[in-house]
Amino acid sequence: QLQASGGGLVQAGGSLRLSCAASGVIFSPIGMGWYRQAPGKQRELVARITSGGSINYADSVKDRFTISRDNAKNTVSLQMNSLDPEDTATYFCYMTRSGGYIYWGQGTQVTVSS
């Protein structure tokens, strides 16, 4: 139900924009955001945004990444600037709804070359 797109290969210092769209969703997401997982590492929260607009970022991406959402379209985006090889990972979008349900996207690969 969640389709992530926008990943790819980019050189260090470059930018990418990830998008995640929900299809067949009949609820209004409460939380939306992105996690990432690099090989051999645990999945970590990158950024999240609530329906009220409250935003949190991982310290490692503050001032470089910007999360946004479109409530009318049930989409969440992640603008990633000044990318570093340490940002290489598979990025997963998610959405939450009341009752504690969470929905995940399929993941999109981001590779940053040095």
N, C-alpha and C positions, 0 to 999 in steps of 0.2 A: 504493500500500500504506500510505502515511501520510496521514492525514486531519487537517488542522489546523482549528481552530475557535476562536471567541471574539473575533475582531477586531471593530472597529466604530469609531464616531465618539464621542469623549468630549472634554469640556472640560479645559483645563489644570488639573492638580491632581487629576484623577479617576483612576479605577482600571479596569483590565481584566484578565481572566484568560484566557490562551491555553492551549489543550489540543491535544495531538497524540496520536492513537491509531493503532496499527499493526494492520492486518488482514492475515490470511494470512501472518503472520510465524511462521516455525518456528525461528528462532534467538533467542538471548538477546542483546539489544543490549549492546555494550560501552560506547559513548559515546552520549549523547543530548543534544540541545541546540537552540538557536535562533540563527539568523542573521537579519539584517534588511538591507534595501536600500531606500534612499530614492532618489527620482528624481535622476539625474545623479551618484549616488555609488556607490562600490564596496560590495559586500556585506561586512558586518562581523559578527563574532561578538558575540553579545549575552551568552549564558551557555551553559555546558555542564556536564554532570554525568556522572561515570563510574559504572560498575556498582558500584564500591566506595564511592560517595558523595562523591568529590572534586569540588569545584565551583570554577568560574572565572567571573568576570563581567568584562564590559567596564568600564573605569573610569567611563564615563559613566552606567552604570546601577547601580553599587554602592550599597547602602543603600536602593534604591528597588524593585528587581526581586528576585524570589525564584524560583529554579528548583527543581523537585521531580520525582521520577519514581516510578512504581509498577512495579516489576519483574514482579510477577505479572500485571499487565494490559498491560505494554508500552506505557505511556503516559508522556508527559512534559508538564509544565505550567509555565507562566510567569506568576506573579502580578506585575502591573505596577502600582505605586502612584506617586503624585505625578507623573503623566505630564506631559510637557512637549511643546510643539509640535516640538521637535527629535527626539522619539521617533517622529514620523510616518514610516511606512515600511511596506513589505510584509515580514511576518515569516515565515520559513521554518523549519520544524522539520526535524531530521535524526536519523538513527540510524546507527550504525556497527556492523559485525560483524567477526569475525576474518577476516583475509585482506585487510583494507583496503577492504572494500566500504562504500559509504555510500549511504543511501537518503534521499530528500528528500520533504517534503510539498509540497503545491501552493501554499502561501503564503496568508496571511490579512492583509488590509489593516487597519492601525491608523492612524487619523487623529486627531490631537489639535489641537483648535481653541484659539486664544488668547482 
